[in-house]
Amino acid sequence: MWEHLLSRLPEQGLSEEDLFKLMDKYRTMNTVDWASGSCSGTVYSGEPELTQLAAKTYGLYAWANPLHPDVFPDVRRMEAEIVRMCCTMFNGGPETCGVMTSGGTESILLACLCYRNLAYERGIKHPEMLCPVTAHAAFDKAAAFFRIKMVHVPVDPETQVVDVRAMRRLISRRTCMMVASVPQFPHGTVDPVEDVAALGKRYGVPVHVDACLGGFLIPFMEKAGFNLPPFDFRLEGVTSISADSHKYGFAPKGSSVILYRNPDLRKQQCFSQPDWPGGIYATPTIAGSRAGAIIATCWATMMHIGENGYVESTKKIIATTKFIDEGLRKIHGIHVVGEPKVCVVAIASKHFNVYRLSDAIRVKGWSLNPLQFPSSIHLCVTYVHTKPGVAQRFLDDVRSSVAEIMNDPQAECGGAAAIYGMAQSIPDRTLVNDMAQIFIDACYSTSQPVSNGEVHSQTNATMHSSE
């Protein structure tokens, strides 16, 4: 039992020795062994070699800030090179451009801000965006932040890809953008970007491709021996792409890119105040100051791995995803949702509450993402899962857990099964919002003692992030 949580600065600063002793104590709160491959997503590489590379690079650039490009021209150059390398990955021509951001949410926010501002310029006073219901929640966040009306487009209940005919019917004079995901986060299926891009070109509506999750896999799939329909700047209707370098790019957390077809689009997301007494203030992202060390570690990671390295990791990750997909389809009592194409496999059941499976394999050490509408869980396959024996261990644990559940498929539910079942059945969704806010408040609370991560492990059983 810990005595208390800190609420004020220590009167005397800690020595380095004492500080690291305290950090070691904090680290005992971590009860999930992600290095063994037990987590869905979360840590996408974790290789010791990359950890050492990132730590060494971060130390060199710990104080760098791209807000001052005259002071840190090396970081400015690194960011420009990262963006250009990513544009090339997505088959962009010389006019394509972009910026680095702090993560997928900021990349999506900036794309939506761009198209809202463009809509304003075109005289659209109340812009709307068309998003599949499976598109990342960051689009809903952007709609709330920037006063864009969110129009959710249904997906095919079997394939879980966006219904393009429904999207076409929903286009109006107020439509400022359309979205397709490659892949989408919940089930790992790929929206038909070619069809959405054709709609965009036909009706003059910008199309954003959200590749935040798979952005450092899908550009290398063809060379890795896997087919995927065109999804990038080769399609005339695609006007922007978001991709997270801190996922399968294997850079440390805090880096992503938002890419545009031309600079006229990028300028819509930028802010400048030319009349401030403090000088001309101009920024390309939501943040002003940014961590130059994150840019440097991302650049170093990409340069170290190189194209051949990404092709090889793509080959391993997608082959592992297919192996897990095929193995799960042989287990009686569950089914795979849709057709996973890249790195996510979602599991559902027509025989029992699937969250019982989530609880059962949690006991075996696995931490998966619970999904809703429809009820399901998923595994986001990372490089850790490609290690020998990890994928087979997952299949074996799922198989044995399902067999046990099928002995009494209608048994009473507890744990995540009870919580998620209850949450989905609440008609007033504001109550679910209140529950989420309570969770956020709990994360910042310092009023209660914490024992070995008890609060964290209980709340995290039902709340997951895709960042």
N, C-alpha and C positions, 0 to 999 in steps of 0.2 A: 504494500500500500504506500502510495506516495503521500508526503505530508500535505502539500498544497501546490497549486499552479502559480507561476510567477505573475505578479501584477505590477511590479515596479522595478526600476533598474537596481542592480546591486550597488550598495554604497561604494564599495571598492571593486574595481574591475577585476575579473578573474584572470589568473595566469593561464598561459596556453595549456599547461598540464592539467589544471583544474577544469578548464573549459572542455577539453576533450574527454575527461572523465564524466562530465555531465552529459555530453553528447552520447557517450557510450550507454549511459543510463537511459537516455531518451530512446536510443535505438532498440532497447529491450521491449518497447511498445510494439514493435513490428513483429507480428505473429504469422504473416503470410510469406511463405518462401517462394517468391516470384522467380528466383533463379532456377528453381527446379521445373519451371514450366507450368506452374499451377494456376496462373492467372490468365484471364482473357484480356488480350491487349495489354494495356498498362505500361509495361516495359518492353520495347520492341527489339532491343538487342541485348544490352547488358554485358557484352563481351569485354573482358578485362583490358584488352588491347585498346579498345575505343575509349574505355573509361580513363585510362592513363593519358591517351592523346587529348581528350577533352580537358582533363585537369591541368595538364601542362600548358595547353593553349589558353585556357581561361586565366591562368596565372599571368600570362604575358599581356593580356588585354583586360584585366580586371577593372581598370579605371577608364576604359575607352567609351566614348559616347558619340554616336553618329550625328547627334544634333549639332555637333561642332566639326563639320567636315574639314575645316581649315586646320584644326588641331590634330585630327585623326584621319588623314587622307588614306591610310592603309585600310582602315575599316570601311570607309566609303567605297574603296575599290573592291574589297571583298564582297560587299553587299551587291554592287553592280554586277560582279562576275557570277554570283549565286543566281541572281535573277536571270541573267543571260543564259546560263547553263540550263536553267529550268525551262526557259522559253524554247531552247533548242530541243530539250527532251520531249516537249509537247508539239514539235514540228511547227514552231512559230517562225515567221519570216523576220526580216530586219526591223519591221515596224512594231513587232510585239514588244511589250515592256511590262513592268510591274514593280512591286516593292516587297520587302520582307516584313513580316508581322510577328506578333507574339504567339500565334497559334491559329488553328482553324477557325475558331469563333471570330477573331478579329479579321481574318481574311474574308469571311463571309459577310461580316458587318460592312466592311469597306466596299465590297462589290454591290451590296444593296444600297449603300449610301450613294455610290456612283450613279446607279440607275434611277434612284429617286431624284437626284439633282438633275440628271438628264431629262427626266420626265417634266420637272418644273420648267426647264428651258423650253420644252416643247408645248408648254401651256397646259399640261395635265395637273390640275389642282389637287386631285385626290387619287394618287397612283395606287395600283394594285400589283401584286406579284403572284404568279402561279407556281406553286410548289407541290410536288407529290406529298402525300401524307407521311411518307417514309423519309422525306428529306430531313436533314439535321435540324434540331431544334434551334440552332443559331439563326436560322432564317426567321423563325417566329420572334426571336429576340430582336433581330434587326427591325422587323415590322413594328414591334412595340417601341423601340428606341426612336425610329425615324418616321413614325406615323405613316406607314405604308399599310394598306389593307391586305391582309393575308387571305389568299384564296387557295384552299387546300384541294388538290386534285386527287381523286381516288386512284387506287392501284388495283390491278387484277388480283382477286383474292387467292388465286392459285400460284401465279408466278411472282407476285409482289413487285412487279414493275409498273411504272406509271401508265395509266390509260391515256394514250395519245389522243384518241378521239374525244375523250372527255376534256382534255386540255384544250383542244381546238375549239370546242363549244364554249369554253369559259373565257376565251380571248375577247377583250373589248377595247374600246378607245382609251381606256384608263390603264391597260396592262403595260407595266414598265419593264418587266423582266419575266423570264421563265427559267426553271431550274431542272436539271437532270443530275443524277448521282452515279458515280462510277468508282466503287460500288456504293450502295446505300448502307448505312451503318447497321440497322437492325438485323437484316437477313443476308446481307452480302450479295444481293442481286444487282444487276446492272440495268439502269434505265436505257431505253432505245434512243441514244443521243442523236443518231442520224435523223430520226423522225422528228424529234423535238427541234433540232437545228433547222430542219427544212421548214417547220412551222414558223420559226423565228425569222428566217429569210423571207418567207412568203408574206408575212404580216408586218415586217419591220420591227420586230420585238427582240431586244437583246436576250441572249441565252447564256446562262452561267452553268458551267460544268463543275460540280462539287466533287473534286478528287482528293479532298483532304485526307481521307483514310488511305486510299490506294495510290496516291499520287507518285510514290516512288517504287511502285510495282508495275502499274499498267503501261508506262512507257517502255518497259523492258520485256514485256510478256512475249512479244513476237520473237525476239532474239533468244528468249528462254524456251521457245518451243510451244507456246500456247497462243491460241487464236482469240482475238477480241475485236468486235466491230469498231470502226473509227469513232473516236471520242474527243479529238483535240482540235487544234487550229487548222487541220486539214479540211475540216467542215466549215464552209463559209459562214454558216449561221452561228457558230460558237464565237462569242465575243469576250468571254473571260473564263479563267480556270483557277481554282484554289487547290493547293497541294501542301501537305504538311511534311516538312523536312524532319520534324522531330518524331515522326512515326517510322515508316519504313525507309526514310533517309538516314535513320540511326543517329541523328544529331541530338544533343541534349534538349530537354524540354524548353520551350519558349521560342520556337522558330517555325515559320510557315511562309508561303509566298502567295500573293494574289497577282495573277498575270492577266494582261489585257491585250486585245488585238492591236491597239494603237494608242499613242500618247493622249489623244483627245479624250479617250475614255478614262485613262488614269488621272488626268487633271481634275475630273469630277469628284474624286475622293480626297483631294488635297485641300489643305486649309492655309490661308495666308491672311495676316493682318498687317498691312503696310503702314498704318498710322500709329502704332503703339509707341509711347514715349521710350520704351525699352529697346526700340529698334524694330526692324522688319522681322516679323515672326512668321515662319512658313514651315509646315510639317507635312509629310506625305502620309502619315498614319494617324491613328487616334492618339497614340502617345507622343509626348514631346521628346524628353530624354529617353533613350533606349540603351540596353546593355550591349555595348560593342563586343563584349566577350562572347555573347551568344552568337552574334554574327560570325565572329572569328572561329568559334568551335564548329559551327555549321559548315563554314567554308573548308576548314581543315578536315572534317569528317568526309565531305563529298570528294575532296581531292584525294584523300587517302584510299577511299574505297574504289573510286573510279567506275567507269561504265561496266567493265567486265565484272567487277565485284558486285554491282547491283544486279546484273544479269544472273549471276550465280545465286545470290540470295533470293531473287525472285523465283528462280527455278525450284529452290528448296522449299520456299514458303507455299507456293501454289501447289506443288506436288504433295506436300503434307496436307494441305487443305482438301485436295481431292481424295487422298487416302482416308482422311477422317470422314468426309462426306460419304464415300462408298461404304465404309465400315458401319456408320450409323444407320444407313438404309437397310442393313441386314438384321437390325435388332428389332424384334417384335415388340410392339407396344408404343413405339415412337415413330415419327417421320421427320424428314428434313424439310424445312420451309423453302419453297421455290427452288431455283437452281443456282447455288453459290458459284460465282465465276472467279473470285479473286482470293479473299483471305478470311471470310467470315462464314461460319456454318451455324444455322439456327435450328433448334430442335423444338418440336411441339408433340402433343399426344392427343388422340381422340379417346383414349381409354382411362386416363387419370389426370389429375391436376399436375401439370408439368413442373410447377414450382416445388413439388415434392421431390422431383429428381434433382433440382437445384440444391435443396437442403441435404439430400442424401450424399451427393458427391462433394458437398462442402465438408462433410464429416471426413471424407477421404482426402481432403486437402485442396480441392479445386475451388476456384472463385470465378464463377461465370456471370455474365450480364443477364439480369432478368428483363424481359421485354413485355409489352402489353399491346392489346388490340391488333393481332390476336395474342393470347397467352403463349409465351415461348421463352426460351433461353438461348444464348448463343456463346460460342467460343470464337474469339478473334485470334487467329493463328499468327504467331510472331516467330522470330528467328529462334527463340528459345525452344519452341515446340518442334523444331526440326532436328533437335539433338536425338541421338539414338535412344529408342525405347519410349520417349515421352508420348508420342501420338498413340502408340499401341497401349500404353498404360491408361491413357484417357479413355480409349474405346473399351478396354477391359473393365474399368471402373463404372462407366456408363452402363455396360451390359449387365454387370452384376447388380447394380442399383435398380435398373429397370426390372430385372427378374424378381427382385425382392418386392418391389412396389406392386407388380402384377399379381402377386399372391393375394393382395387385397386392394384392388385399384380404387375402391370407393371409400377407403379409410378416411377418418377425420384428418383434417390438415392442421398443421401448426407452422411456426416459423415464417419463412418468406412466403410459403404457399398461402397461409392465412392472410398475411398482410397484403400481398399483391392481389389476391382474390377479392379482398374487401375493398381495396383502393379502386379497382376497376369497376366495381358495382355501385360506387357512389355517384348518383346522378348529378349532384352539385359539385362541379369540378373545382370550385373555389375552396372547398374543404380540403381537397388534395393539395392545392396550392399552399394552404395553411400548414399542412403536414410537412411539405418541403421546406417552408420557411422555418419551422421548428427545428428541422435537421440542420439548416444553415446556422441558426442561432446557437445550437448545441456545439457546432464546430468551433465557434469563437468564444464560448463560455470559459471563464477561468474561475468560476465560483464553486465548482464541485471538484473534489479529489478524483483522480483518474488512476485506476489500477491496471497496469500492464496492458493498456489499450482496450479495456473492456468496452467503453462507450463507442470507440471507433469501430471495433469489430462488429458490434451489434447493429449500428446504424448503417455501416457499409454493406451489410448483407442485403439491403434493399435499395440503396442509392448508389448508382454507378455513373461514371463520367465517360464520355467517348473522346475526350481530349488526349 
